[in-house]
Amino acid sequence: MTNPGAGAGGGAGGAAIGPAGAPHAHTGSGRALRVLHLDHTNVGGGAEFALLRMLRAEPSWSPYLLLAATSDRTLGIYDAVPSRVPRAIAGVRQPAGVAAGGLGAALSVGARVIAQAISVRSSRVFGSADLVDANTARAAAFGALAARTSRVPFVVHLRDLVDAEALGRAGCALMVRVVLPRADGVIANSHATLESARPHLRRGALAEVIPSASGLRVGAATAPGRDPIRTVGMLARIDPWKGQHVLLEAFARVFGGRDVRLQLAGDAPFGHGGHLEDLRRRASELGIAGQVEFLGHVDDVDTLLAGWDVAVQASTRPEPLGQNVLQYLAAGRAVVAADEGGPAEWVVDGVNGLLVPPRDIDALAAALGSLDADDDLRERLALAAAATPGLLDDAAVARAHAAFYEAVVGSRRGTRPELDGRVATSAAVRNAVTSSSVTSARRMRL
């Protein structure tokens, strides 16, 4: 899904400039960088959708996608990658479970990671890559092992906070002891994510905050209405920590028995079908089953959000980014979000949305009630949401990645001076994209 127009462009530190003004990721010889993208799954989670969107945004580098073996031997979500992007499946399956499993699960995951690292390292495409980019924490584990004895630059996408709650104890140990010490570059989806990783980065590693490609149509928000609230929604996969159960409780208190719908958009991957049934059961117990719609996965997010009056993020642990919050803002909806993690870098309470204490049903109900009672507040927040600084469409996200990839390759080859400090931040990316998320949010606070 290529979104035209929005986003900042411009040259960066000697980067070649194409017809659209975007920096081209290239080698010293002038050809496009060959970037090997690693992922451990073909199931559509936030990381997978982000990579898919970026590869569909016509990036200036030459991408190759390598997946670990999948249960059905298909590309799954990556079937939608443009045919010009080579794709392959190799190695062994990398099933979910390291975050919640015990010692046995950790040992099994460890063995699979090592086997996958051997498969990646022995692949022909690894030997010809100018840079390897791991899209997920699991891919980073086998990617780091594969790159350990090579000179190929290795970039890690950090899409989760680096802590045991998010990654599991075994996963966190792999990240801080194996992955981050090998990383030549780190792309974090928020400053909260980067700060959680900062103590473990090696000296001289390049680090940058680039929000994930979220399919934003910047500047295309529909005008907010002043009619009474008719639809409240949440866009998130069904998962116990995504907070659908919190929203159900708050919605029932404010809108129960009224002509107001709650739409929960998102399927239930990674074995969470049982939680979906729990949510249906709880909606019945609360007497709102007739008001709640479980939509499953929705392809046309723009149309979905255009029909919502209020959009909610209520995750019960800190979101590293909160792609749904960026989508809500770009769509010009009245946003309610938990006041922690990545969403708190984008939403300024009372300016472009409302922030509530996380895991607090009473506070969420109060926020919904205030929006229900005050049409002027809802309209003002929605207009400010659409004007949030720093929102990037997928093409702008790809430009930022191109600049960062070139900076990492140049640093690894010694063609760029190493910057002072424990972690160097790429000036190229700052030139390719004019404002980062947290800087923009801080400007709004001033």
BALORO-400434 format. One record per residue (C-alpha): chain; x, y, z. Coordinates in steps of 0.1 Angstrom, whole numbers, always signed. Layout:
% BALORO-400434
PT; A; X; Y; Z
...
This chain:
% BALORO-400434
PT; A; +0; +0; +0
PT; A; +18; +31; -12
PT; A; +6; +64; +2
PT; A; +15; +94; -20
PT; A; +27; +128; -9
PT; A; +33; +134; +27
PT; A; +65; +131; +46
PT; A; +98; +149; +45
PT; A; +124; +144; +18
PT; A; +158; +157; +11
PT; A; +194; +147; +6
PT; A; +214; +133; +35
PT; A; +252; +132; +39
PT; A; +260; +124; +3
PT; A; +230; +102; -5
PT; A; +220; +100; -41
PT; A; +188; +118; -48
PT; A; +162; +103; -71
PT; A; +135; +120; -91
PT; A; +112; +123; -61
PT; A; +139; +138; -39
PT; A; +142; +106; -18
PT; A; +176; +94; -7
PT; A; +187; +63; -25
PT; A; +204; +35; -4
PT; A; +234; +27; -24
PT; A; +269; +13; -22
PT; A; +301; +32; -29
PT; A; +299; +19; -65
PT; A; +265; +35; -70
PT; A; +243; +3; -72
PT; A; +214; -1; -48
PT; A; +221; -16; -15
PT; A; +212; -53; -12
PT; A; +193; -56; +20
PT; A; +183; -90; +34
PT; A; +152; -88; +55
PT; A; +147; -116; +80
PT; A; +115; -126; +97
PT; A; +105; -156; +118
PT; A; +69; -159; +109
PT; A; +43; -155; +81
PT; A; +15; -146; +105
PT; A; +3; -110; +104
PT; A; +14; -92; +135
PT; A; +24; -55; +139
PT; A; +60; -61; +128
PT; A; +49; -81; +97
PT; A; +24; -55; +86
PT; A; +50; -28; +91
PT; A; +76; -46; +69
PT; A; +50; -54; +43
PT; A; +39; -18; +40
PT; A; +75; -6; +37
PT; A; +83; -31; +9
PT; A; +51; -20; -9
PT; A; +63; +16; -7
PT; A; +89; +12; -35
PT; A; +120; +14; -13
PT; A; +152; +26; -30
PT; A; +173; -3; -18
PT; A; +172; -38; -33
PT; A; +153; -60; -8
PT; A; +153; -97; -4
PT; A; +129; -114; +21
PT; A; +140; -146; +39
PT; A; +115; -163; +62
PT; A; +120; -192; +86
PT; A; +101; -223; +77
PT; A; +63; -220; +82
PT; A; +38; -246; +93
PT; A; +20; -244; +59
PT; A; +51; -237; +38
PT; A; +34; -206; +25
PT; A; +44; -169; +26
PT; A; +12; -160; +45
PT; A; +10; -122; +49
PT; A; +40; -118; +27
PT; A; +21; -131; -4
PT; A; +11; -94; -7
PT; A; +48; -83; -12
PT; A; +53; -70; -47
PT; A; +65; -97; -71
PT; A; +97; -77; -78
PT; A; +109; -85; -43
PT; A; +125; -119; -41
PT; A; +112; -141; -13
PT; A; +123; -174; +1
PT; A; +115; -198; +30
PT; A; +143; -217; +46
PT; A; +154; -234; +78
PT; A; +132; -245; +107
PT; A; +99; -233; +122
PT; A; +101; -207; +149
PT; A; +69; -212; +169
PT; A; +56; -187; +194
PT; A; +61; -195; +231
PT; A; +94; -182; +244
PT; A; +78; -153; +263
PT; A; +55; -176; +282
PT; A; +71; -210; +282
PT; A; +94; -225; +309
PT; A; +128; -241; +307
PT; A; +118; -267; +281
PT; A; +103; -241; +258
PT; A; +134; -219; +262
PT; A; +157; -249; +253
PT; A; +136; -257; +223
PT; A; +136; -222; +211
PT; A; +174; -220; +216
PT; A; +179; -251; +194
PT; A; +157; -237; +167
PT; A; +174; -203; +168
PT; A; +208; -220; +163
PT; A; +195; -242; +135
PT; A; +180; -212; +118
PT; A; +212; -192; +122
PT; A; +231; -219; +104
PT; A; +205; -219; +76
PT; A; +207; -182; +71
PT; A; +245; -181; +73
PT; A; +248; -207; +46
PT; A; +223; -192; +22
PT; A; +236; -176; -10
PT; A; +217; -144; -4
PT; A; +234; -138; +30
PT; A; +268; -139; +12
PT; A; +257; -113; -13
PT; A; +239; -90; +11
PT; A; +253; -55; +18
PT; A; +232; -54; +50
PT; A; +210; -77; +71
PT; A; +179; -64; +88
PT; A; +161; -84; +114
PT; A; +124; -75; +115
PT; A; +115; -91; +149
PT; A; +131; -101; +181
PT; A; +132; -138; +172
PT; A; +147; -130; +137
PT; A; +172; -108; +155
PT; A; +184; -138; +176
PT; A; +191; -160; +146
PT; A; +203; -131; +125
PT; A; +228; -120; +151
PT; A; +242; -155; +154
PT; A; +244; -158; +116
PT; A; +262; -124; +114
PT; A; +285; -130; +144
PT; A; +315; -143; +124
PT; A; +309; -122; +92
PT; A; +315; -86; +84
PT; A; +281; -79; +70
PT; A; +264; -49; +87
PT; A; +236; -61; +110
PT; A; +206; -39; +118
PT; A; +180; -48; +144
PT; A; +144; -35; +144
PT; A; +133; -30; +180
PT; A; +95; -32; +180
PT; A; +92; -43; +217
PT; A; +105; -29; +249
PT; A; +137; -47; +259
PT; A; +125; -63; +292
PT; A; +114; -96; +304
PT; A; +77; -87; +304
PT; A; +77; -80; +267
PT; A; +102; -106; +255
PT; A; +101; -133; +282
PT; A; +132; -140; +303
PT; A; +149; -162; +277
PT; A; +141; -138; +249
PT; A; +153; -108; +269
PT; A; +185; -127; +277
PT; A; +191; -134; +240
PT; A; +185; -98; +231
PT; A; +209; -82; +257
PT; A; +236; -109; +255
PT; A; +236; -120; +219
PT; A; +217; -96; +197
PT; A; +224; -60; +208
PT; A; +262; -65; +213
PT; A; +264; -76; +176
PT; A; +241; -49; +162
PT; A; +258; -23; +140
PT; A; +225; -3; +139
PT; A; +193; -3; +158
PT; A; +160; +11; +145
PT; A; +135; +16; +174
PT; A; +99; +24; +169
PT; A; +98; +49; +198
PT; A; +121; +66; +223
PT; A; +107; +44; +250
PT; A; +118; +14; +231
PT; A; +153; +28; +224
PT; A; +158; +38; +260
PT; A; +151; +3; +271
PT; A; +178; -10; +248
PT; A; +204; +18; +253
PT; A; +224; +2; +281
PT; A; +231; -29; +260
PT; A; +242; -13; +228
PT; A; +279; -14; +219
PT; A; +299; +17; +215
PT; A; +297; +32; +180
PT; A; +264; +15; +171
PT; A; +241; +38; +152
PT; A; +206; +42; +167
PT; A; +175; +60; +154
PT; A; +139; +62; +162
PT; A; +118; +57; +131
PT; A; +81; +49; +136
PT; A; +69; +17; +119
PT; A; +52; +20; +86
PT; A; +15; +21; +96
PT; A; -3; +28; +64
PT; A; -10; +64; +73
PT; A; -27; +87; +48
PT; A; -13; +119; +62
PT; A; -35; +149; +54
PT; A; -64; +128; +43
PT; A; -85; +128; +75
PT; A; -122; +132; +72
PT; A; -138; +161; +90
PT; A; -150; +152; +125
PT; A; -188; +154; +130
PT; A; -207; +171; +159
PT; A; -234; +145; +161
PT; A; -238; +124; +192
PT; A; -213; +95; +195
PT; A; -225; +65; +176
PT; A; -194; +43; +173
PT; A; -164; +37; +196
PT; A; -137; +14; +183
PT; A; -104; -3; +190
PT; A; -80; -15; +162
PT; A; -58; -42; +177
PT; A; -52; -79; +174
PT; A; -72; -99; +200
PT; A; -47; -105; +228
PT; A; -51; -104; +266
PT; A; -27; -75; +269
PT; A; -42; -54; +242
PT; A; -69; -43; +266
PT; A; -102; -52; +248
PT; A; -115; -64; +281
PT; A; -107; -31; +297
PT; A; -126; -12; +270
PT; A; -156; -36; +273
PT; A; -160; -27; +310
PT; A; -156; +10; +305
PT; A; -179; +11; +274
PT; A; -207; -8; +293
PT; A; -206; +18; +321
PT; A; -210; +48; +298
PT; A; -229; +35; +268
PT; A; -246; +3; +279
PT; A; -283; +2; +267
PT; A; -278; +31; +243
PT; A; -277; +33; +205
PT; A; -239; +33; +205
PT; A; -218; +5; +190
PT; A; -184; -8; +200
PT; A; -164; -22; +172
PT; A; -133; -44; +180
PT; A; -113; -48; +148
PT; A; -85; -74; +148
PT; A; -82; -111; +145
PT; A; -69; -135; +172
PT; A; -35; -149; +160
PT; A; -8; -166; +181
PT; A; -33; -189; +198
PT; A; -56; -163; +213
PT; A; -89; -177; +200
PT; A; -99; -186; +236
PT; A; -95; -150; +247
PT; A; -119; -139; +219
PT; A; -145; -163; +233
PT; A; -139; -148; +268
PT; A; -146; -114; +254
PT; A; -178; -125; +238
PT; A; -189; -141; +270
PT; A; -181; -110; +290
PT; A; -200; -87; +266
PT; A; -231; -109; +272
PT; A; -226; -108; +310
PT; A; -224; -70; +308
PT; A; -256; -68; +287
PT; A; -239; -52; +257
PT; A; -236; -82; +234
PT; A; -260; -66; +209
PT; A; -239; -34; +208
PT; A; -204; -51; +204
PT; A; -191; -61; +169
PT; A; -161; -83; +166
PT; A; -149; -75; +131
PT; A; -119; -97; +128
PT; A; -91; -85; +105
PT; A; -100; -55; +85
PT; A; -81; -46; +53
PT; A; -97; -12; +46
PT; A; -86; +6; +78
PT; A; -92; +41; +63
PT; A; -129; +34; +58
PT; A; -132; +17; +92
PT; A; -117; +46; +111
PT; A; -137; +72; +92
PT; A; -168; +56; +107
PT; A; -156; +59; +143
PT; A; -163; +89; +166
PT; A; -139; +77; +193
PT; A; -108; +55; +189
PT; A; -93; +38; +220
PT; A; -59; +22; +229
PT; A; -61; +5; +263
PT; A; -31; -19; +264
PT; A; -24; -33; +298
PT; A; +14; -31; +295
PT; A; +34; -4; +278
PT; A; +31; -3; +240
PT; A; +65; +1; +224
PT; A; +48; +22; +197
PT; A; +11; +17; +192
PT; A; +6; +17; +155
PT; A; -31; +19; +161
PT; A; -26; +53; +178
PT; A; -8; +67; +148
PT; A; -36; +54; +126
PT; A; -62; +70; +149
PT; A; -43; +104; +148
PT; A; -38; +104; +111
PT; A; -75; +96; +106
PT; A; -85; +126; +127
PT; A; -104; +107; +154
PT; A; -109; +116; +190
PT; A; -83; +95; +206
PT; A; -81; +80; +241
PT; A; -48; +62; +250
PT; A; -30; +47; +279
PT; A; -5; +71; +294
PT; A; +27; +51; +290
PT; A; +51; +38; +264
PT; A; +50; +49; +228
PT; A; +15; +63; +227
PT; A; +24; +89; +254
PT; A; +51; +102; +230
PT; A; +24; +110; +204
PT; A; -7; +121; +224
PT; A; -6; +152; +244
PT; A; -34; +151; +270
PT; A; -61; +176; +262
PT; A; -44; +187; +230
PT; A; -47; +160; +204
PT; A; -63; +133; +225
PT; A; -69; +121; +261
PT; A; -44; +101; +281
PT; A; -57; +79; +310
PT; A; -38; +59; +336
PT; A; -32; +24; +322
PT; A; -53; -5; +334
PT; A; -77; +19; +350
PT; A; -113; +11; +340
PT; A; -127; +40; +360
PT; A; -104; +65; +343
PT; A; -112; +52; +308
PT; A; -149; +53; +315
PT; A; -145; +89; +327
PT; A; -127; +99; +295
PT; A; -154; +83; +274
PT; A; -180; +101; +294
PT; A; -163; +134; +289
PT; A; -162; +129; +251
PT; A; -198; +118; +252
PT; A; -209; +150; +271
PT; A; -188; +175; +252
PT; A; -191; +177; +214
PT; A; -168; +207; +213
PT; A; -140; +188; +231
PT; A; -144; +158; +208
PT; A; -142; +180; +177
PT; A; -112; +200; +189
PT; A; -93; +168; +198
PT; A; -101; +153; +164
PT; A; -89; +183; +144
PT; A; -57; +185; +164
PT; A; -51; +147; +160
PT; A; -50; +150; +122
PT; A; -25; +179; +126
PT; A; -1; +159; +149
PT; A; +35; +168; +139
PT; A; +58; +140; +128
PT; A; +32; +115; +113
PT; A; +48; +98; +83
PT; A; +33; +79; +54
PT; A; +49; +46; +44
PT; A; +70; +63; +16
PT; A; +86; +87; +42
PT; A; +93; +58; +65
PT; A; +111; +40; +37
PT; A; +131; +71; +30
PT; A; +142; +72; +66
PT; A; +152; +36; +64
PT; A; +172; +41; +32
PT; A; +192; +69; +49
PT; A; +198; +48; +80
PT; A; +209; +17; +60
PT; A; +234; +38; +41
PT; A; +248; +54; +73
PT; A; +253; +19; +89
PT; A; +270; +5; +58
PT; A; +292; +36; +56
PT; A; +301; +34; +93
PT; A; +309; -3; +91
PT; A; +332; +3; +61
PT; A; +349; +32; +76
PT; A; +337; +57; +50
PT; A; +319; +78; +76
PT; A; +336; +91; +108
PT; A; +325; +73; +139
PT; A; +306; +97; +161
PT; A; +314; +103; +197
PT; A; +294; +87; +225
PT; A; +282; +53; +234
PT; A; +255; +53; +208
PT; A; +257; +75; +177
PT; A; +225; +87; +161
PT; A; +224; +90; +123
PT; A; +223; +126; +110
PT; A; +213; +112; +77
PT; A; +180; +101; +90
PT; A; +173; +134; +106
PT; A; +179; +151; +72
PT; A; +157; +125; +54
PT; A; +128; +131; +78
PT; A; +124; +165; +94
PT; A; +109; +155; +127
PT; A; +109; +125; +150
PT; A; +79; +115; +170
PT; A; +91; +125; +204
PT; A; +105; +158; +193
PT; A; +72; +167; +177
PT; A; +53; +157; +208
PT; A; +75; +178; +230
PT; A; +71; +208; +206
PT; A; +33; +204; +211
PT; A; +37; +206; +248
PT; A; +57; +239; +247
